[in-house]
Amino acid sequence: MLKIYKSMESGPLKELNLRTLEKGAWINIVAPTPYELKVVGNLTEVEPDFLRSALDNEERSHTDIEDNSIMVLTNVPVMRTFESYDTLPLAIILTPDYIITVCLEDTPVISDFNERTYRSFRTFKKTRFLFQILYKSVTYYLKYLRQIDKLSDEIESRLRDSTQNKEILRLLELQKGLTYFNASLRSNGAVLDKLMRLRSNYNLQNIIKLYEEDEDLLEDVIIENKQAREMVEMYSTILARLVDTFSSIMSNNLNLVMRFLTAITILLAIPTVISSFFGMNVEGFPAFSSGPFAFIDICVISIALSVICATVLWRKNMF
């Protein structure tokens, strides 16, 4: 999918196409076809590798600079399900005339820049627009981290009442999402630091023009990214300890059940052994075994020994 927009001095966004492409336009490419990449590359004179860089799902964040373009590859968060989170590479390419975004999927980070929010950004202010996209990405990281925190609290309260494997697996899924977030935020932080250093590169003034407001916005992005990293590390530690704790609780509960069943087995073995002795058809058994109250006597002996054994086991905390 390929969409082209351009901000007007007054009024909503103007939607363009490849034939009516104008300077200052934003070219948004989602899940592109080879034909779309070829056409956009020819029209904008952007390196084909820049356009294909975001098509590798495992690509890490980095920055590449060519003679007439800068490519900023960042990882943006995505929510697969309410409990499953992932990251996707997003390529933001700046040229003297255009800003281009390439991604494998339509993410909220990009879709939030639309006809309804056109007043908050300008496509021809490419540097500021770049920083606004990066800031939007960090805000979604923080939003999803708060959701993960609420989910972990909910799962913890359920585990206090019933330790089920399903809840442990939910925690592991959240922990996997935090691992993706941690790796992406670290590499994104390196990209932001490099962008901060590029502001003093005079050779790139025709592509990146930093004004005071832009520098303030970039500093805000760096601060929010550091906060997101700290939150990820804290939540990861909490979830890891939570999983270990409840895994230990489940193992302890299993030990308690096994200990209880062992005690019951011992108690049941006593009358079984006694009845087996008196059920043997051999000479030499006590005389009362053939008396009128023999069955009652055997039951009394079995119960008495079982009570004595139960008392000993209870004192040893076997129940």
Phi, psi and chi 1 to 4 in degrees:
 res  aa     phi    psi   chi1   chi2   chi3   chi4
   1 MET       -  135.4 -176.5 -176.6   69.6      -
   2 LEU  -132.1  122.7 -170.3  149.6      -      -
   3 LYS  -126.1  141.1  -65.2  -73.6 -174.0  179.3
   4 ILE  -126.6  127.8  -56.6  175.1      -      -
   5 TYR  -130.5  155.2  -59.4   99.4      -      -
   6 LYS  -143.5  131.9 -178.6 -179.6  179.0 -178.5
   7 SER   -76.2  136.9  -61.7      -      -      -
   8 MET   -97.6  157.9  -50.6  -56.2  -66.4      -
   9 GLU   -59.8  -33.6  -67.7  -64.7  -19.8      -
  10 SER  -144.5  137.4   61.0      -      -      -
  11 GLY   104.8  177.2      -      -      -      -
  12 PRO   -73.8 -179.5   28.0  -34.4      -      -
  13 LEU   -65.0  146.4  -73.8  174.8      -      -
  14 LYS  -103.8  123.1  178.0 -178.3  177.7 -178.5
  15 GLU   -88.6  129.3 -172.9  167.9   -4.0      -
  16 LEU  -116.7  178.9  -53.2  173.5      -      -
  17 ASN  -134.6 -179.2   54.9   50.2      -      -
  18 LEU   -64.1  -27.3  -67.4  173.7      -      -
  19 ARG   -79.8  -29.3  -66.7 -178.1  178.5  179.6
  20 THR  -106.9   24.7   60.5      -      -      -
  21 LEU   -59.7  132.3 -173.8   62.3      -      -
  22 GLU  -123.6  159.6  -60.0  177.2    4.6      -
  23 LYS   -64.6  145.1  -68.1 -176.1  177.7 -179.4
  24 GLY    84.8    9.5      -      -      -      -
  25 ALA   -86.8  158.0      -      -      -      -
  26 TRP  -110.1  120.3  165.9   33.8      -      -
  27 ILE  -103.2  112.0  -55.8  174.2      -      -
  28 ASN  -106.4  118.3 -178.3   31.4      -      -
  29 ILE  -116.3  124.0  -49.3  173.9      -      -
  30 VAL  -123.2  127.2  177.7      -      -      -
  31 ALA    46.1   61.0      -      -      -      -
  32 PRO   -72.7  155.0   29.2  -35.1      -      -
  33 THR   -91.4  160.0   62.1      -      -      -
  34 PRO   -56.4  -34.8  -26.1   34.1      -      -
  35 TYR   -65.6  -43.7  172.8   76.2      -      -
  36 GLU   -62.9  -42.3  -69.8  174.5  -22.6      -
  37 LEU   -63.5  -40.1  -66.2  178.4      -      -
  38 LYS   -65.7  -44.9 -177.8  178.2  179.2 -179.4
  39 VAL   -65.2  -46.6  172.1      -      -      -
  40 VAL   -62.9  -40.3  171.4      -      -      -
  41 GLY   -62.3  -39.8      -      -      -      -
  42 ASN   -69.5  -40.0  -68.2  -25.1      -      -
  43 LEU   -72.3  -36.6  -70.0  175.4      -      -
  44 THR  -100.0   -8.8   60.3      -      -      -
  45 GLU    59.1   40.4  -61.9 -179.4   -6.4      -
  46 VAL   -97.1  144.2  172.4      -      -      -
  47 GLU   -57.7  132.7  -72.2  -71.7  -28.0      -
  48 PRO   -58.6  -33.2  -24.0   33.7      -      -
  49 ASP   -63.8  -33.3  -68.2  -20.8      -      -
  50 PHE   -61.9  -44.2  -77.7    7.9      -      -
  51 LEU   -71.1  -29.5  -64.2  172.6      -      -
  52 ARG   -91.0   -6.8  -69.2 -166.4  -63.8  -95.8
  53 SER   -63.3  -34.8   58.8      -      -      -
  54 ALA   -81.8   -1.9      -      -      -      -
  55 LEU   -84.8   -6.9  -56.6 -176.3      -      -
  56 ASP   -93.9  114.1 -177.2    3.6      -      -
  57 ASN   -64.4  -20.9 -163.0   29.0      -      -
  58 GLU   -98.0    6.4  -57.5  -61.6  -33.1      -
  59 GLU   -68.1  135.0 -170.3   74.3   20.4      -
  60 ARG   -92.6  161.7  -66.5  -67.1   90.8 -168.4
  61 SER   -67.6  137.6  -58.2      -      -      -
  62 HIS  -166.1  174.3   63.0  -85.1      -      -
  63 THR  -129.8  131.7  -57.2      -      -      -
  64 ASP  -123.3  144.4  -72.9  -26.7      -      -
  65 ILE  -127.1  128.7  -57.4  173.8      -      -
  66 GLU  -116.5 -175.9  -69.3  -64.8  -24.4      -
  67 ASP   -61.6  -40.1  -65.7  -23.7      -      -
  68 ASN  -124.7   17.8   61.4  -18.5      -      -
  69 SER  -158.6  154.5   61.1      -      -      -
  70 ILE  -127.5  131.6  -62.9  175.5      -      -
  71 MET  -113.4  122.4 -168.3  -89.0  -67.6      -
  72 VAL  -110.9  112.8  177.0      -      -      -
  73 LEU  -101.8  118.8 -173.3   73.7      -      -
  74 THR  -125.9  157.1 -177.3      -      -      -
  75 ASN  -103.4  124.7  -78.0  -86.0      -      -
  76 VAL  -107.6  149.4  -62.6      -      -      -
  77 PRO   -80.9  147.9   30.2  -34.0      -      -
  78 VAL  -136.8  146.8  -69.4      -      -      -
  79 MET  -108.0  110.2 -176.0  172.8   65.6      -
  80 ARG   -73.4  -52.5  -58.9  -60.7 -175.4 -171.7
  81 THR  -133.2 -176.3   64.3      -      -      -
  82 PHE   -66.6  -17.1 -166.7   61.3      -      -
  83 GLU  -123.5    3.9  -62.5  174.0   -3.6      -
  84 SER  -122.7  125.6  178.2      -      -      -
  85 TYR  -127.6  150.0  -61.6   86.7      -      -
  86 ASP  -149.7  178.8 -159.9   -4.2      -      -
  87 THR  -130.1  153.8   58.6      -      -      -
  88 LEU  -132.6  143.2  -83.2  177.6      -      -
  89 PRO   -74.2  137.7   23.2  -30.4      -      -
  90 LEU  -128.0  121.2  168.6   66.9      -      -
  91 ALA   -96.5  127.6      -      -      -      -
  92 ILE  -118.3  115.0  -50.6  170.5      -      -
  93 ILE  -112.9  125.7  -54.6  167.1      -      -
  94 LEU  -108.9  128.6  -85.1   66.4      -      -
  95 THR  -121.7  171.1   70.7      -      -      -
  96 PRO   -58.9  -23.5  -25.6   34.5      -      -
  97 ASP  -115.4  -23.0  -61.7  -33.0      -      -
  98 TYR  -137.3  164.3  -47.8  104.2      -      -
  99 ILE  -124.9  130.6 -180.0  169.6      -      -
 100 ILE  -123.9  134.1  -53.2  168.4      -      -
 101 THR  -120.3  135.9   55.7      -      -      -
 102 VAL  -131.4  130.6 -174.6      -      -      -
 103 CYS  -150.7  154.9 -168.6      -      -      -
 104 LEU   -74.0  -27.5  -77.9  169.8      -      -
 105 GLU  -135.6  161.9  -60.0  176.7   15.2      -
 106 ASP   -81.9  108.8 -172.1   16.5      -      -
 107 THR  -104.3  155.5   64.7      -      -      -
 108 PRO   -60.6  -26.9  -21.4   31.6      -      -
 109 VAL   -59.3  -41.6  173.7      -      -      -
 110 ILE   -87.6  -40.5  -66.2  -62.3      -      -
 111 SER   -66.1  -17.4   59.1      -      -      -
 112 ASP   -70.7  -17.1  -82.0   -0.5      -      -
 113 PHE   -93.8   98.1  -63.1   95.7      -      -
 114 ASN  -145.6 -167.6   49.9   50.5      -      -
 115 GLU   -65.4  -24.8  -65.9   85.2  -10.3      -
 116 ARG   -80.6  -25.8  -63.0 -172.0  -58.4  -86.3
 117 THR  -111.6   22.6   61.6      -      -      -
 118 TYR   -62.5  -23.6   69.1   91.2      -      -
 119 ARG   -70.2  -19.3  -68.1 -174.1  177.2   87.1
 120 SER   -88.5   -6.2   62.2      -      -      -
 121 PHE  -149.5  161.9   65.8   97.3      -      -
 122 ARG  -133.0  123.8  -69.4  -71.2 -177.4  -91.5
 123 THR   -67.8  -28.7   59.2      -      -      -
 124 PHE   -79.8  -12.7   49.8   81.5      -      -
 125 LYS   -91.8   77.0  -64.8 -178.3  178.2  179.6
 126 LYS   -63.3  -43.3  -60.3 -176.9  -62.9  -62.9
 127 THR   -64.5  -45.3  -55.9      -      -      -
 128 ARG   -65.7  -39.2 -174.6  173.2  -56.3  176.8
 129 PHE   -62.6  -39.5 -169.1   24.0      -      -
 130 LEU   -58.3  -49.0  163.4   66.3      -      -
 131 PHE   -66.3  -32.9  -63.7  157.1      -      -
 132 GLN   -66.4  -37.9  -73.2  175.3  -36.4      -
 133 ILE   -65.0  -44.0  -66.3  174.7      -      -
 134 LEU   -63.7  -38.6  -63.9  176.5      -      -
 135 TYR   -66.7  -40.5 -173.0   82.2      -      -
 136 LYS   -61.9  -38.3 -179.6   66.8   67.7  174.2
 137 SER   -62.1  -44.1  173.9      -      -      -
 138 VAL   -65.5  -38.2  175.1      -      -      -
 139 THR   -63.2  -34.7   57.5      -      -      -
 140 TYR   -72.5  -34.0  -91.2   97.4      -      -
 141 TYR   -57.7  -48.4  -87.3  112.6      -      -
 142 LEU   -64.1  -39.3  -65.0  172.4      -      -
 143 LYS   -62.9  -47.4  176.0 -176.7  176.7 -179.4
 144 TYR   -68.4  -32.6  -68.1  153.2      -      -
 145 LEU   -65.1  -38.8  -74.6  171.8      -      -
 146 ARG   -65.5  -37.0  -73.8 -170.1  -71.3  -92.1
 147 GLN   -64.8  -41.0  -69.0  179.9    1.0      -
 148 ILE   -63.1  -39.3  -69.5  174.7      -      -
 149 ASP   -62.5  -44.0 -175.6   39.1      -      -
 150 LYS   -64.7  -40.6  -68.7 -179.2  179.9  178.5
 151 LEU   -64.5  -41.4  -79.5  171.9      -      -
 152 SER   -64.7  -37.4   62.6      -      -      -
 153 ASP   -64.7  -40.5  -69.8  -19.9      -      -
 154 GLU   -64.4  -44.7  174.5 -167.7  -18.0      -
 155 ILE   -65.0  -39.3  -63.7  172.6      -      -
 156 GLU   -61.4  -43.1 -179.3 -177.7   -1.5      -
 157 SER   -64.2  -35.2   62.3      -      -      -
 158 ARG   -69.9  -38.6  -69.1 -168.3  177.9 -171.7
 159 LEU   -67.6  -24.9  -77.0  171.5      -      -
 160 ARG   -66.1  -28.4  -68.8 -179.9 -176.8  -85.8
 161 ASP   -94.2  -36.6  -60.8  -32.3      -      -
 162 SER  -150.7  114.6  174.9      -      -      -
 163 THR   -86.8   97.9   52.4      -      -      -
 164 GLN  -112.8  152.3  -61.3 -179.5   -1.8      -
 165 ASN   -61.7  -31.3  -69.4  -23.2      -      -
 166 LYS   -60.8  -41.0  179.1  178.5   65.9  175.1
 167 GLU   -69.8  -37.4  -52.6  -60.3  -23.5      -
 168 ILE   -63.7  -40.5  -61.8  -67.1      -      -
 169 LEU   -66.2  -33.6  -67.5  175.7      -      -
 170 ARG   -64.8  -40.7  -69.1  175.6   65.6 -168.6
 171 LEU   -63.8  -40.2  -76.1  176.9      -      -
 172 LEU   -64.6  -35.8  -68.6  175.8      -      -
 173 GLU   -65.2  -41.9 -172.2   68.5   25.8      -
 174 LEU   -64.8  -38.8  -65.9  179.4      -      -
 175 GLN   -64.5  -36.4 -161.2  170.3   25.6      -
 176 LYS   -64.8  -41.5 -176.7  171.2   68.8  173.2
 177 GLY   -61.8  -39.8      -      -      -      -
 178 LEU   -65.6  -33.7  -73.4  176.2      -      -
 179 THR   -64.1  -43.0  -57.9      -      -      -
 180 TYR   -62.3  -44.2  -66.9  148.1      -      -
 181 PHE   -61.3  -42.2  -78.7    9.5      -      -
 182 ASN   -63.4  -46.2 -172.7   34.6      -      -
 183 ALA   -64.1  -40.6      -      -      -      -
 184 SER   -69.5  -42.0  -62.7      -      -      -
 185 LEU   -66.0  -34.6  -73.3  169.3      -      -
 186 ARG   -64.9  -47.7  -73.4 -178.4  179.6  -84.8
 187 SER   -69.2  -33.9   55.3      -      -      -
 188 ASN   -63.8  -36.4  -72.3   -6.9      -      -
 189 GLY   -62.7  -38.0      -      -      -      -
 190 ALA   -65.8  -36.9      -      -      -      -
 191 VAL   -65.4  -43.0  169.0      -      -      -
 192 LEU   -63.5  -39.3  -66.2  173.4      -      -
 193 ASP   -63.9  -38.4  -67.5  -22.1      -      -
 194 LYS   -68.6  -38.2 -173.4  171.9 -177.1  178.7
 195 LEU   -63.3  -35.2  -72.3  175.2      -      -
 196 MET   -64.5  -36.0 -178.7   64.7   76.8      -
 197 ARG   -74.4  -27.5  -66.1 -166.8  -62.2  -90.7
 198 LEU   -69.8  -15.3  -72.2  177.9      -      -
 199 ARG   -65.0  -20.1   61.8 -179.3  178.4  176.4
 200 SER   -97.6    6.5   58.6      -      -      -
 201 ASN   -89.6  107.2 -168.1  -26.7      -      -
 202 TYR   -72.1  -20.4  -66.1  100.5      -      -
 203 ASN   -69.5  -14.8  -63.1  -33.0      -      -
 204 LEU  -108.1   13.2  -58.0  175.1      -      -
 205 GLN   -64.5  -26.5  -68.8  -62.4  -40.5      -
 206 ASN   -76.2  -13.6   61.8  -32.9      -      -
 207 ILE  -108.1  -49.3  -56.7  174.9      -      -
 208 ILE  -111.7  116.4  -69.0 -175.5      -      -
 209 LYS  -116.2  111.8  -64.1 -179.2 -179.9  179.8
 210 LEU   -99.0  121.3  -78.6  177.7      -      -
 211 TYR  -103.1  174.3  -61.4   96.6      -      -
 212 GLU   -59.9  -41.5 -175.5  176.3   -6.8      -
 213 GLU   -64.9  -35.2  -66.1 -179.4   -1.2      -
 214 ASP   -66.7  -41.4  -59.7  -28.6      -      -
 215 GLU   -64.1  -40.3  -68.2 -172.3    4.4      -
 216 ASP   -62.5  -40.0  -66.8  -20.4      -      -
 217 LEU   -65.6  -42.0 -179.6   57.3      -      -
 218 LEU   -63.2  -40.5  178.4   57.1      -      -
 219 GLU   -63.5  -37.7  -69.3  175.8   -2.9      -
 220 ASP   -63.6  -40.0  -69.7  -19.7      -      -
 221 VAL   -63.1  -42.6  175.7      -      -      -
 222 ILE   -63.7  -42.6  -66.5  174.6      -      -
 223 ILE   -64.2  -45.8  -67.2  172.4      -      -
 224 GLU   -65.6  -35.5  -66.2  -64.8  -40.3      -
 225 ASN   -65.4  -40.9 -169.3   78.1      -      -
 226 LYS   -64.4  -39.7  -70.9 -178.7  179.4  178.6
 227 GLN   -63.1  -41.9  179.5 -176.7   -8.3      -
 228 ALA   -63.5  -39.2      -      -      -      -
 229 ARG   -63.7  -42.0  -77.0  177.5   55.8 -175.9
 230 GLU   -64.4  -39.7  -67.9  173.6   -3.2      -
 231 MET   -65.5  -40.4  -68.9  176.1   62.9      -
 232 VAL   -62.4  -45.7  165.8      -      -      -
 233 GLU   -62.8  -41.4  -67.4  174.6   -2.1      -
 234 MET   -66.2  -47.6  180.0  178.2   63.1      -
 235 TYR   -66.1  -35.3  -67.7  158.7      -      -
 236 SER   -63.6  -42.5  -62.8      -      -      -
 237 THR   -63.9  -43.7  -57.6      -      -      -
 238 ILE   -62.6  -46.6  -67.7  174.5      -      -
 239 LEU   -64.5  -40.1  -79.6 -177.7      -      -
 240 ALA   -62.3  -44.3      -      -      -      -
 241 ARG   -68.6  -33.5  -67.6 -178.7  178.5  177.6
 242 LEU   -65.5  -44.1 -161.3   60.2      -      -
 243 VAL   -63.4  -44.0  170.7      -      -      -
 244 ASP   -63.0  -41.6  -67.6  -19.4      -      -
 245 THR   -63.2  -48.3  -60.8      -      -      -
 246 PHE   -75.5  -24.7  -76.8  107.5      -      -
 247 SER   -66.4  -39.5  -63.4      -      -      -
 248 SER   -66.5  -38.1  -59.8      -      -      -
 249 ILE   -63.6  -43.3  -69.4  175.0      -      -
 250 MET   -63.6  -40.0  -66.1  179.1   69.1      -
 251 SER   -65.8  -39.9  -60.8      -      -      -
 252 ASN   -65.7  -41.0 -175.3   59.5      -      -
 253 ASN   -61.9  -39.0  -70.0  -17.9      -      -
 254 LEU   -64.2  -40.1  178.3   61.1      -      -
 255 ASN   -63.5  -39.1  -67.9  -25.7      -      -
 256 LEU   -64.1  -41.1  -68.2  175.7      -      -
 257 VAL   -64.8  -44.0  171.6      -      -      -
 258 MET   -64.3  -37.5  -65.3  -59.2  -62.5      -
 259 ARG   -66.8  -40.2 -172.8  170.2   63.7 -178.2
 260 PHE   -64.4  -44.3  176.8   77.4      -      -
 261 LEU   -65.2  -34.4  -67.6  176.5      -      -
 262 THR   -64.3  -42.8  -58.7      -      -      -
 263 ALA   -63.7  -42.4      -      -      -      -
 264 ILE   -62.9  -39.0  -65.1  -62.6      -      -
 265 THR   -62.5  -40.9  -57.4      -      -      -
 266 ILE   -63.7  -44.1  -66.3  173.0      -      -
 267 LEU   -64.3  -40.5  -66.1  179.4      -      -
 268 LEU   -70.8  -25.3  -67.5  177.0      -      -
 269 ALA   -69.6  -30.1      -      -      -      -
 270 ILE   -63.8  -56.8  -66.1  174.6      -      -
 271 PRO   -64.4  -27.7   19.9  -30.7      -      -
 272 THR   -66.1  -44.0  -59.2      -      -      -
 273 VAL   -65.6  -44.1  171.0      -      -      -
 274 ILE   -63.7  -46.8  -65.9  174.7      -      -
 275 SER   -64.9  -29.1   60.7      -      -      -
 276 SER   -69.5  -39.5  -61.4      -      -      -
 277 PHE   -61.4  -49.8  -77.0  158.9      -      -
 278 PHE   -75.9   -8.4  -76.1   96.1      -      -
 279 GLY   -92.1   -3.8      -      -      -      -
 280 MET   -78.1  135.4  -69.9 -172.3  -64.7      -
 281 ASN   -91.6   69.3 -171.1   17.3      -      -
 282 VAL  -132.7  161.7  -65.0      -      -      -
 283 GLU   -82.2  158.3  -63.8 -179.1   -2.8      -
 284 GLY   100.4    5.8      -      -      -      -
 285 PHE   -75.8  157.2  -94.6   56.9      -      -
 286 PRO   -55.6  151.7  -25.2   33.5      -      -
 287 ALA   -64.8  -34.0      -      -      -      -
 288 PHE   -69.0   -8.6   69.8   88.4      -      -
 289 SER   -66.8  -20.6   61.4      -      -      -
 290 SER  -108.4    7.1   58.2      -      -      -
 291 GLY   -76.3  173.9      -      -      -      -
 292 PRO   -67.5  -25.5   24.6  -34.3      -      -
 293 PHE  -110.0   28.1  -59.5  103.1      -      -
 294 ALA   -63.5  -44.5      -      -      -      -
 295 PHE   -62.4  -41.9  177.8   74.3      -      -
 296 ILE   -65.5  -40.6  -63.0  176.6      -      -
 297 ASP   -61.7  -42.7  -67.0  -20.7      -      -
 298 ILE   -65.1  -40.6  -66.8  172.7      -      -
 299 CYS   -63.7  -40.5  -69.7      -      -      -
 300 VAL   -64.7  -44.2  169.5      -      -      -
 301 ILE   -61.2  -43.2  -67.6  173.2      -      -
 302 SER   -63.8  -44.1  -60.1      -      -      -
 303 ILE   -66.1  -41.3  -67.3  173.2      -      -
 304 ALA   -62.9  -46.0      -      -      -      -
 305 LEU   -65.8  -36.6  -68.9  177.0      -      -
 306 SER   -66.1  -39.0  -62.9      -      -      -
 307 VAL   -65.8  -41.8  169.9      -      -      -
 308 ILE   -62.2  -43.9  -66.2  172.7      -      -
 309 CYS   -65.7  -40.0 -177.2      -      -      -
 310 ALA   -62.8  -37.7      -      -      -      -
 311 THR   -64.8  -42.7  -57.2      -      -      -
 312 VAL   -64.0  -43.5  173.6      -      -      -
 313 LEU   -65.7  -36.4  -66.9  175.2      -      -
 314 TRP   -66.7  -38.9  178.1   72.0      -      -
 315 ARG   -66.9  -25.5  -69.9 -178.5  176.7  178.5
 316 LYS   -92.9   14.8  -67.3 -176.8  176.4  -66.1
 317 ASN    57.7   38.8  -64.7  -38.0      -      -
 318 MET   -84.1  -11.3  -67.2  -67.2  -69.2      -
 319 PHE  -112.8      -  -71.6  102.3      -      -
